[in-house]
Amino acid sequence: MAHKEDMQDEEGVVVVMTDEEGNEYYYEEEMIIPVGEERYALLIGIHNEEDGHDHCGCGCGCEDEEEDVIIAKIVKGADGEDEYVEPTDEEFEAVQKAYDALVEESEQE
């Protein structure tokens, strides 16, 4: 994950991740997971008609594909803007535990 650009749409924050080869991938910020003083984002891949996967029940099997979900650490870039970076293995495990606790708490309500 090289960098992020975000834009507001009617649904929320859309994050554009660009890899080393210049390929862009679009994600919607589903939720922010706090772990200590750090913040992590749960990002869900957005597929559109241009890439052939609009997940609209078209019968092509795209609705059966695994959902594209990533966890990214939110850090302040040199320009003061939020950037999304790959967490370490230890950070990922801590986020996973925090997420599980949030889900368990919401199920008890």
Secondary structure, 3 states (H helix, E strand, C coil): CCEEEEEECCCCEEEEEECCCCCEEEEEEEEEEEECCEEEEEEEECCCHHHCCCCCCCCCCHHHCCCCEEEEEEEECCCCCEEEECCCHHHHHHHHHHHHHHHHHHHHC
